[in-house]
C-alpha cells in the first residue's frame, strides 16, 4: 500500500496506467505530449518541468520520472520499462505510462 501527501492530508494512492501520446526524437529521447485519463479526458502537456533517466532495474522493471504541467496542474508521470524473457531466450520490452491516482473512499458518501 502506498501513501502520498497532498493539501496537508496523507491519502492512499495506487498505480494507474494511462494512455500517453509521445514523441521519440531523433536523438532517442522520449517526450510525452498528451496524457489521457482512464475516463477518456485528454490533456496536452504544457511544460516538462524535469525528467530523470531510467533508474536501476528492480524485478525486471526500470522507471523514468517526468514532472509535467498541464492545465495549471503539476503531476509526476512515470514511464515503466519492463523486460520479459521470451521462450526462445530473447528479451521483450513492455513500456507503459502511469501516475499515482488517489484511492476513492466512502467517507464522503457516508456523510450524505
N, C-alpha and C positions, 0 to 999 in steps of 0.2 A: 504494500500500500504506500502511496506517495502523497506528500502534502506540500502545498505551496502557500506563501504569504501574499495576500492582496488586500488592499484597502484596510490594512490593520487587522485582518482576520486570517486565520490559518484555515485553509479549505482543502479537502481531499480532491485529488486530481487523478486522471487516468490518461494513458497514451491514446490519442485519437488520430488515426491515419486520415489524411486529407489529400485531395487532388491538387496538384500544382502544375501550372504551365511554366516551363523553364527554358532558358536559352543555354546552349552549350557554345561557348565562344571558341574561336579558332585556337586559342591557347589551352583549351581543355577545361576552363573554369565553368562551373555550373552556376547560373544566375536565375533565381526564382523571379517570375514576373507577375503571376496571378495565383491567388490561393482560393480554392473552392471548398467551403464547408460541406459537411455531410447533408445539411438541409437544402443544398443547392445554391446558396448565396455565394457569389464570387467577388473578390476584391483585388484590384490592381495594387501591387506593392508600389508605394510612393518613394520609399527610400530603404536601402540596405544599410543599416547603421554600422554593423560589424559582422564579421564571419570568423569562424575558427575552422581550420582544416580538419580532416578526419583524425580522430584520436586513436588511441590504442584499440586493438581488436579484443573484445571480450565476448566469449561464447560465439565466436564467428561473426560478430557484428561490430562495425565501426560507425561512428556518428559524427556528422559535421553540424555545427550550430550557426544559424543565420538570425541575427537580431534585425527585424524588419518593422517598417511602419506603413500603415495604410489607413486611410480614413481617420487620421488623428489618433489612431490606436497603435501602440507598440507591442510586439509579441516576439517570442522566440519560435522559430521554425526549424525543425530538425530534419536532416537527410540521413537516412539509415542505409548502410550498405552491408547486406548480409551475404556471406559466402557460404555456398552449399556445395557439397561434393556430389557429383553425378555418379551413377552406377559404373561408368567407364573410367572413373578416377579423375576426370577433369573437374574443373570448378565452374559453378554458375554464380552470377551475382544478381541479387534481388535488391533493387533500390526503391525505398519508399519514404515519403514525406510524412511527418506527424507533428502535432502540437500537444501541449498539456491542456486538457479540457477539464473544467471543473465538474465534479460529480453533482448531480441534482439531488436534493434532499426533499423529504416530505415535510420538513419543518414548516415551510410557508403554507402548505396545504392544510396542516392541522389547525392553524390559527383561524382559517376562514370558516 
